């Protein structure tokens, strides 16, 4: 009886051993049997198979491939080091580093590209993006998909498992790295506001001054190192202050430019402003002006507009009202008499004078004469005249019809 029980125990153990042996044998010799021909001349690896290269333990129930950057903040173009790790067995693996758009940046494949290189953890490097922002790159383990599915079980694949359409039974486990930031390099940014100055007409031996703002739209100090006339620009243009000077980020410096013509004619050119703005190291301020002969000091009050009430009735007593608008077209301020006369039925019925003026450049002023109440029917012809220093005669007329 004891022999029978012992025999049954031995048979059961052999059955269990027979059940597990195919899996154990297939795993331990898989590389030598199925991979060595393609990967000739390199050592065998356990981590090159999905079953050992992407799981944290022998239960094979998770996926532990990771990619971690050496820093979280980089300057544009700075070297980013990404450490890729995973699996629970040793041996060389193929690891790949991708950018945020899944463009390959680097890979570890061994000296011939067919394996025999580094094992996890593997560090790959690439240059940080040149544009400022927050980025998340990607890494992958690449290898044979041999896992539990090949021995009667179910393989645990990551959500981004990607079979290789050009290499049967191979693929990638792709995961994202941690996010990192690329900071913008502090830089100056020059701007002229306005970018051109027009001095118009300026009297010979006189002077006119206009200004522009040298603005710094950047994030670093703007160092203006030189200001000079462009080639062919008249020395009748001068400026202040001269370089060097510094404009802090977000602020501006007023640059005053003067035009002092020495002769009649138009002068056109520019000022070249050099700075440490790497994108635009030299900017131009365009300038133009025209020299003219000095004008004599003349008071010239012109009539812009004159009006009188067009129609009145003797039965409804309503006075005639007058409005006079004058403008100084001369070169000096002053006053002059304006005289209004009225002729009705060949007789002068009205004659009044007032004093008028308008400052140079003001654009005009409005005046009123004393009103007139008609005593008889008939048209009245009104004539207003301004007597000033200008030789031209400034006269305007209007008519009022008076009915019974």
C-alpha positions in Angstrom: 0.0 0.0 0.0 2.8 2.4 0.9 4.5 1.6 -2.4 1.3 2.4 -4.2 0.9 5.8 -2.5 4.5 6.6 -3.2 4.1 5.7 -6.8 1.1 7.9 -7.2 2.9 10.9 -5.6 5.9 10.5 -7.9 3.6 10.3 -10.9 1.7 13.4 -9.9 5.0 15.3 -9.4 6.2 14.2 -12.8 2.9 15.4 -14.3 3.3 18.9 -12.7 7.0 19.0 -13.9 5.9 18.1 -17.4 3.2 20.8 -17.3 5.7 23.6 -16.4 8.8 22.4 -18.4 7.7 23.7 -21.8 7.4 27.2 -20.5 10.6 27.1 -18.6 12.5 25.6 -21.5 11.0 28.0 -24.0 11.9 31.0 -21.9 15.5 30.1 -21.1 16.4 29.1 -24.6 14.2 31.4 -26.6 17.0 33.8 -27.7 19.4 31.1 -28.8 16.6 29.2 -30.6 14.7 32.0 -32.4 16.8 35.3 -32.2 20.5 34.4 -32.5 20.4 34.1 -36.3 19.3 37.7 -36.7 21.4 39.0 -33.9 24.6 37.1 -34.8 27.7 37.9 -32.9 26.0 39.4 -29.8 25.3 38.0 -26.4 21.9 36.6 -25.5 19.5 38.7 -23.5 16.5 38.2 -21.3 15.4 41.8 -21.3 15.0 41.8 -25.1 11.8 39.8 -24.7 8.5 41.4 -23.6 8.2 38.9 -20.8 11.3 40.1 -19.0 12.0 43.6 -20.4 8.8 45.5 -19.5 7.4 44.0 -16.3 8.3 44.6 -12.7 8.3 41.0 -11.6 7.6 37.4 -12.7 3.8 37.8 -12.4 4.0 39.9 -15.6 0.9 41.7 -14.7 2.0 45.3 -15.2 4.2 47.4 -17.4 7.0 49.4 -15.8 8.9 51.1 -18.6 9.7 54.7 -17.6 11.6 57.7 -19.0 12.8 60.5 -16.7 14.6 63.7 -17.6 17.6 64.8 -15.6 16.1 68.3 -15.0 12.7 69.9 -15.3 13.8 73.2 -16.8 16.2 73.8 -19.7 17.4 76.6 -21.9 16.7 76.5 -25.6 19.0 73.9 -27.3 20.4 72.7 -23.9 21.2 68.9 -23.7 18.3 66.9 -22.2 19.3 63.6 -20.7 16.6 61.0 -20.4 17.1 57.8 -18.3 15.0 54.9 -19.6 14.4 51.9 -17.3 12.1 48.8 -17.0 11.8 45.1 -16.7 13.2 42.8 -14.0 15.8 40.7 -15.9 19.2 41.6 -17.3 20.5 41.8 -20.8 20.8 44.4 -23.6 17.8 46.1 -24.9 16.9 48.5 -27.7 15.7 51.8 -26.2 14.4 54.8 -28.3 13.9 58.4 -27.4 11.2 60.4 -29.2 10.2 64.1 -29.0 6.7 65.4 -28.4 5.7 64.7 -32.0 7.1 61.1 -31.9 10.1 62.1 -34.0 13.0 59.8 -33.1 15.8 61.7 -31.4 18.1 58.9 -30.2 18.4 55.1 -29.7 20.5 52.5 -28.0 21.0 49.5 -30.3 24.6 48.2 -29.7 27.7 48.7 -31.9 26.2 47.2 -35.1 22.6 48.2 -34.6 21.6 44.7 -33.9 21.9 44.5 -30.2 24.7 43.8 -27.7 24.6 47.3 -26.3 23.6 48.6 -22.9 21.0 47.2 -20.5 18.5 49.1 -18.4 18.9 51.7 -17.1 19.9 53.5 -20.4 20.5 57.2 -20.7 19.8 58.9 -24.1 20.4 62.6 -24.9 19.0 65.2 -27.3 18.9 69.0 -27.6 16.0 70.8 -26.0 13.5 72.6 -28.3 14.5 76.1 -29.3 11.0 77.5 -28.6 10.0 78.3 -25.1 7.2 76.1 -23.6 6.3 73.0 -21.8 7.1 69.6 -23.4 6.6 65.9 -22.8 8.8 63.5 -24.8 8.4 59.8 -25.2 10.6 56.7 -24.8 10.1 53.1 -25.8 11.4 49.6 -25.2 11.7 47.7 -28.5 11.9 43.9 -28.7 10.3 40.5 -29.2 6.7 40.2 -28.0 7.4 36.8 -26.4 5.5 36.7 -23.2 2.7 34.7 -21.4 0.6 34.6 -24.6 3.2 32.4 -26.3 2.9 29.7 -23.4 -0.8 29.6 -23.0 -1.4 32.7 -20.9 -2.4 36.3 -21.5 0.2 39.0 -22.2 -0.2 42.3 -20.4 0.5 45.1 -22.9 0.8 48.8 -22.2 -1.9 51.2 -23.7 0.6 52.4 -26.3 2.0 49.0 -27.4 2.8 49.3 -31.1 3.6 46.2 -33.2 6.3 46.6 -35.8 4.6 46.1 -39.2 8.0 45.4 -40.8 9.3 42.9 -38.2 7.0 40.1 -37.2 6.5 39.4 -33.5 8.3 42.6 -32.5 7.0 46.0 -31.3 7.4 48.9 -28.9 6.1 49.7 -25.5 5.9 53.5 -25.6 5.5 55.7 -22.6 5.7 59.5 -21.9 8.4 61.1 -20.0 7.7 63.7 -17.3 6.9 67.1 -18.5 9.7 69.7 -18.7 9.9 73.4 -19.5 12.1 75.3 -21.9 12.5 78.9 -20.8 12.9 81.8 -23.2 16.4 83.3 -23.3 16.3 86.9 -22.0 16.8 89.2 -25.0 16.5 92.9 -25.9 14.1 94.0 -28.6 14.4 97.5 -30.1 11.5 99.5 -31.5 11.3 103.1 -32.8 8.0 104.9 -32.2 7.6 106.5 -34.7 10.1 105.1 -37.2 10.3 108.3 -39.3 10.3 112.0 -38.7 9.0 114.7 -41.2 10.0 118.2 -40.3 8.1 119.9 -43.1 9.1 123.4 -44.1 11.8 125.0 -41.9 13.2 128.5 -42.3 16.9 128.7 -43.4 19.1 129.2 -40.3 16.1 128.2 -38.1 15.6 124.9 -36.4 12.8 122.4 -35.7 12.9 119.5 -33.3 10.9 116.2 -33.3 11.2 113.2 -31.1 10.9 109.4 -31.3 10.8 106.8 -28.5 13.6 104.1 -28.5 11.5 101.3 -26.9 12.7 98.0 -25.5 10.0 95.4 -26.1 12.3 92.6 -24.9 13.2 90.9 -21.6 16.8 92.0 -21.2 18.4 95.5 -21.1 18.7 97.2 -24.4 22.2 98.7 -24.8 22.3 101.4 -27.6 25.9 101.5 -28.5 26.1 104.0 -31.4 24.0 106.5 -33.4 25.2 107.9 -36.7 24.0 109.5 -39.9 23.3 107.1 -42.7 25.5 107.5 -45.7 24.5 110.6 -47.7 22.4 112.1 -45.0 22.9 115.8 -44.4 24.7 117.0 -41.3 21.8 119.5 -40.9 20.2 116.7 -38.8 21.5 116.3 -35.2 20.2 114.3 -32.2 20.3 114.1 -28.4 21.2 112.2 -26.3 24.1 110.5 -28.0 25.0 106.8 -27.4 25.7 104.9 -25.4 22.6 104.6 -23.2 20.6 101.7 -21.8 16.8 101.1 -21.9 15.5 98.6 -19.4 12.8 96.0 -20.5 9.4 97.6 -21.0 10.7 101.2 -20.9 11.8 103.7 -23.5 14.3 106.6 -24.1 13.2 109.8 -25.8 15.5 110.6 -28.7 15.3 114.3 -29.9 16.2 115.0 -33.5 16.7 118.6 -34.8 16.7 119.9 -38.3 18.6 123.2 -39.0 18.6 123.8 -42.8 21.4 126.0 -44.1 19.9 126.4 -47.6 16.8 126.0 -49.7 15.8 122.5 -50.6 14.7 119.1 -49.3 17.0 117.0 -47.2 16.2 113.3 -46.8 18.1 110.5 -45.0 18.2 108.5 -41.9 19.9 107.8 -38.5 21.4 104.4 -37.9 20.9 103.2 -34.3 23.1 100.2 -33.2 22.3 98.1 -30.2 22.6 94.6 -28.6 19.3 93.5 -30.2 20.6 90.3 -31.8 17.6 90.0 -34.2 18.0 93.6 -35.4 21.4 95.0 -34.5 20.9 98.2 -36.5 17.6 100.0 -37.1 17.1 103.2 -39.1 15.1 106.3 -38.2 14.1 108.0 -41.5 14.2 111.8 -41.5 13.2 114.4 -44.0 12.8 118.2 -44.1 12.8 121.2 -46.4 14.7 124.4 -46.0 12.9 127.6 -47.2 13.6 131.3 -47.3 12.5 133.3 -44.3 9.0 134.8 -44.8 8.4 138.5 -44.1 6.4 139.3 -40.9 2.9 140.0 -42.4 -0.5 140.2 -40.8 -2.9 138.7 -43.4 -6.5 138.3 -42.0 -8.6 136.7 -44.7 -12.4 136.3 -44.8 -13.3 132.7 -44.5 -17.1 133.3 -44.5 -19.6 136.2 -44.4 -23.3 135.9 -44.1 -26.4 138.2 -43.5 -30.1 137.4 -43.0 -31.4 136.7 -46.5 -35.0 137.9 -46.0 -36.9 140.1 -43.6 -40.4 141.7 -43.6 -41.4 145.2 -42.6 -44.6 143.9 -41.1 -42.7 141.6 -38.8 -40.0 143.7 -37.4 -36.9 141.5 -37.3 -33.3 142.9 -37.5 -30.7 141.7 -40.0 -28.0 139.6 -38.3 -24.4 139.4 -39.6 -21.7 136.7 -39.1 -18.0 137.1 -40.1 -15.3 134.4 -39.9 -11.6 135.3 -40.4 -8.4 133.4 -40.6 -4.8 134.6 -40.2 -2.9 133.5 -43.3 0.1 135.6 -42.4 3.2 135.1 -40.3 2.5 137.3 -37.3 -0.3 137.9 -34.9 -2.2 141.2 -34.9 -5.5 143.1 -35.3 -7.2 144.9 -38.2 -10.4 146.8 -38.8 -13.3 145.1 -40.5 -15.9 147.5 -42.0 -19.4 146.6 -43.1 -21.5 148.9 -45.3 -25.1 148.5 -46.5 -26.5 150.1 -49.7 -30.3 150.2 -50.3 -32.0 152.1 -53.1 -28.7 153.7 -54.0 -28.2 155.1 -50.5 -25.8 154.0 -47.7 -28.0 152.9 -44.8 -25.3 151.1 -42.7 -21.6 151.6 -41.9 -20.0 149.8 -38.9 -16.5 148.8 -38.1 -15.2 146.2 -35.6 -11.7 145.0 -34.7 -10.8 141.4 -35.7 -7.8 139.1 -35.2 -6.8 135.4 -35.3 -3.5 133.9 -34.0 -1.2 132.3 -36.5 -2.1 128.6 -36.9 -5.3 128.9 -34.9 -7.6 128.1 -37.8 -10.1 131.0 -37.6 -12.3 133.1 -35.3 -16.0 134.2 -35.6 -17.3 137.8 -35.2 -20.7 139.5 -35.4 -21.5 143.1 -36.5 -24.3 145.1 -34.8 -27.7 144.1 -36.2 -29.7 146.4 -38.5 -33.5 146.9 -38.6 -34.7 147.9 -42.1 -36.9 151.0 -42.6 -37.9 150.5 -46.2 -38.5 147.7 -48.7 -35.9 146.8 -51.3 -32.7 144.7 -51.5 -29.8 145.7 -49.4 -26.3 144.9 -50.7 -23.8 144.3 -47.8 -20.0 144.6 -48.3 -17.4 143.7 -45.7 -13.8 144.7 -46.0 -10.7 143.9 -43.8 -7.8 146.3 -44.0 -4.6 144.6 -42.9 -0.9 144.7 -43.8 -1.2 142.3 -46.7 -1.6 144.1 -50.1 -4.5 141.9 -51.2 -8.1 143.3 -50.7 -10.2 141.0 -48.4 -13.8 141.7 -49.3 -17.0 139.7 -49.2 -20.6 140.5 -50.0 -24.2 139.3 -49.1 -27.8 140.4 -50.0 -30.9 140.9 -47.8 -34.3 141.1 -49.4 -36.7 143.4 -47.5 -40.4 143.0 -48.3 -43.3 145.2 -47.2 
